Amino acid sequence: MKKMICSVVPAALVMLSVWSHAPAADATALRKKSEKGFVSMFDGKSLNNWAVMPEKAAAAWSVQDGMIVGEGDKGRSYLVFANRNVADFELKFSYRFPGKGNSGVNIRARVDETGKRGFQGYHADLGHVGIGKQVLGAWDFHTPGRREHACFRGDRLVIDKDDNPTVTRIDGAVTVKEIRKGGWNDVHVIAEGNHFRLYINGKLSSEFIEHLETKRRLHRGMIQLQLHDPGMVVHFRDLRLKILR
């Protein structure tokens, strides 16, 4: 009888071990699948593959403890990825603001020949918790010569061929309570043709689709991390890119 009990217990422990490890194994497999095709943009040690624009603000960007650090007191600027001609892509990274700040990522950016801005671009806006939905989780349009529409956190914007906007609410959009104040937050930006999406912590924050005539759109260009204000500090890490076209 004792032998029978001993033989049953180890079997039960084996099954319990399988059950306890299955969720972790599944999560790992799902993460690997979701990361297929992504390449690292940051080696965690240097700013190789990145450049500061304008160059005079180079001291504003550094690498500390495996993360990219932007310090606003050292110069309002952009940190620009080496591939400056990106069209369709997925971009993933994590960010945090130790205090207050306004940052984000410019995509399909190019030098603004009108001189009204340093660069034209579609801007995925990020800021500290409390800055407001017009910045944190919004899309901004740095596009002189056309309307700079409002597309706040929770908004789905459609721009028609005449540059007129229609805004609807996104069901289940990320809320400010789901964004970690002072902590790390995960971002996923997807640009495909005329469709642009911004996710924060796995939930859609805002998106837009534009139907403007082709010559008025931005089709490819730079990926730029933004340092907006004096006095602010922003951190970035785990930057990965998957080029779709």
Order of alpha helices (4+ residues) and beta strands (2+ residues): alpha-beta-beta-beta-beta-beta-beta-beta-beta-beta-beta-beta-beta-beta-beta-beta-beta
